[in-house]
């Protein structure tokens, strides 16, 4: 099966020997450090029985798309397989959009190819296992090879949903540990490495710190008391000095972003740049520190008041019947909060759906999964001078209905209701262990502004100045060119003092009551070389998305600082588990041992990544494991580069095949 | 045929060209996998198939390609260039804001090309076979051969990063008509114009050299006219015919080159917008820019034909 397309593609096969010569210039060091029992010389490794038929040498087609680095990684893996003599590998690469279209397709799994792709995870450990293994995500993002394991599905669901894991953090962590162990044993997927978020700053920037996600590039670095993070501009002192005692107030920070923001309207944009820039203007009910811990922000405090053991069928009495369109969409204008799990708009003419007003009614009647109460700070001022109240928060949630961000908001939020002038109740659809982070995950907008504009029009390009409560207020934006914001004089944290504003703050007295930098200017520069050129030329103070090769140059230069933090991006290779002979876990185990994770990180990514010895990166460890060190000790041997082990397994498979034939 | 009728006929023939260009672009664009909706939702595990279907319907991205094309065409005929899916903004606004930037860059590149090519070509032809001529030919060959993205990066490296004479980023706060814009136009303008300058130099030199060997030149010299008059009054004028036509058709090359050069120099024109729009599969934006480009090329060719007629009255259009 795997060689179905062999003839057609033979002409495009690459010469892997040559490729290794170019990729692995520093290969010896990589081998030494990779923990395996030494690399095998290609000349002595062709000991497989290639003549007496059997599945070996096995035709393996690896497919990928996206960055050059990912392509080189896949080529390195192909070379490693090829060297054993048990595999005939070919690598096919696609333009990114074409690749997505190709692999996010339920029929793709039948090809028997090995797709490699990169995804971005979050603090939620679910984002590193559920998305790529749950059978519900076959044909969607991103279970690419049709992995369908009912026991695993159940395990995945039980780690996040249900009253037990909501109430028992330890149980949740242990369930995830069980998931990681299952994944390591089944090897449906090989995680290769976890990304590192990087940024480069010029000599003038001091105290800079990175959040693990690009969205926080400006907002977090400029002011994040939850991690005692504050950056300032000082063109006199040498770079690197980050002593709060030397903090200088004022100045302008110039940054360069790689894409144009789609919109300043928070729910109507989902691209990273938009969120990154909105971060300067808007705030949420809570914030996350660099490890994903939740701190109340616009809410002075919050509490979980009740959890109820319901699933989505509990809303049936509140649901209405709606028609569907030929293309398989639900034919209603309002936001669908919950769709009945038994109905499918693609096949049914009518589906039962819960609409916003009915959802509020259900919540009022006591039908909900969770009930959180947020008590707002009093006296928080919007940029237009009005005061933040519960009405603004409720209007903001409603404004998220039918927006770009609606899918990730209303997969958990049931309803938001004002309980008092400064008290908001937010209800979750089902008991969800991620609710504490997920439910308040919206930007709070001004109800007055929401009422005054058309949906999606909070954008200077529509003639509307975005109004938030954030530390900076909007000055000017020229589409695809630049954004200018300046410090908001009546910023609420500044007017009451950081220690006064946040009961949880235990930082030093010297920590400022608001950001130190007066103004931020952000240039939009899509071309990588131009962007790094502008940084080198001193035209901007800060940029990111710098190629790993260029990062080393900046790292060596005295005038620049490279910042790096382990982040949520991860790359993985999936096995076509429904296609012979990949349904045999021993074959997957062998291939997994042939993935040179350390060498990928050292040689392809120039060290700017972390090898994936476990499927869980640092940022998800809070909720995702009971004891990371124990987990790593148990799983690392299963994921190390180990040619001997791989060849022993392959030999076993080949012998078995000979016997049976 | 009179010039007036010729102009009218050419103007009318523009329409089928535009329809053809747009149909081919539309078709090709739909052959490439992915659309803006799949781009927005592809890696979002929270978006259900029903939500995706709803988005496609809203943006008119469902149904057969020919029907989508006809819908697009009928909108364009009433002056509606469509909207960008990601932002919901009108495409006409994007085009109008970016067009002047591209025109400014193209004009600068074109003037640079002419300013370099005409004197160099004359000099080379008059001094045929001498060192200056050889040098000009080598330079012209290199100019044609150097890929403009590479030249652009090299100019940035030398003049911005090593010598510090120019900023890397274009002036985002200066209006286009500000005199200082000229300084920012210099590097991208030179990059855009180099290839055109090179091919113009070669044509200028060849046609000059040809004319210099013509009998009327010998006759003029025999009449005792000063060499300066011979070269500039008689020969130059006659050899300009092919140069003018080439210069007009080079506009197409300059427009095409600006796609790459604008990206390298972060110049906020149509070219860099086109690159981004293709990346994001924004059909309406790509179609609008293609249309504007096609109009520019057709108009340039048309002007070349008219100029040809004006410069050489012997030419008739039948």
Interface residues (C-beta under 8 A of the other chain):
Chain A: X95 X97 X98 X100 X101 X102 X104 X119 X120 X130 X131 X137 X140 X141 X142 X256 X259 X260 X262 X263 X268 X269 X270 X271 X324 X325 X327 X328 X329 X330 X336 X339 X345 X346 X404 X406 X407 X408 X411 X456 X459 X461 X478 X479 X480 X481 X482 X523 X525 X526 X527 X529 X530 X533 X534 X536 X537 X539 X540
Chain B: X32 X33 X34 X38 X39 X40 X41 X42 X43 X44 X45 X46 X47 X48 X49 X50 X51 X53 X54 X56 X57 X62 X86 X87 X88 X89 X94 X97 X153 X156 X157 X160 X161 X164 X167 X168 X169 X172 X173 X263 X264 X265 X266 X268 X272 X273 X275 X276 X279 X281
